[in-house]
């Protein structure tokens, strides 16, 4: 039972990291040393009823991408603002999604 619970928690953590964007970066996409030009990392799935209005919620997020030698595109972060992420996740489109 304990193993099952531990496995479930690890999987939940992994899926949350993927949903929020992977902000760890790597050697070719290092994280910015100063976040002053970007919004903080944001996960709209954690805030279904809370449209982001905090400081820098309308600023773009940090992102970086490149194509590896084998053709795979590596993407870190999300360049959309927290407000754009929230609207894209929780129904901010102009179309009818009933």
Steps between C-alpha positions, in 0.01 A plus 500: 500500500781740587678426171184567305446832675862603445480408132179697458655808663807479276285473189287793611811712549632408157175583321468831685851598391416420139172689514664811641789496256842377590687794653827325579670585170826339393846598373360649177198660672613621841241658727520879517702623794259791540125447460432875481408482129272196533198385694566232757432137399125442511280191483141585402383150598562589865273807477175407320292773666766769540573713195855630555513868591825502698798721412644397160206269422478670161874470430638220282648196666852372438540239232779356294506245222749349261528209262742223597731337249260204475215731397309503831379843608569571868267751669529646849256739662203679347527838332132578558408726788322341798181673384534350151573157648193522725273611215631227270441238770169613650299622202616840393447431130249690289338179378214319668634196685177365648 
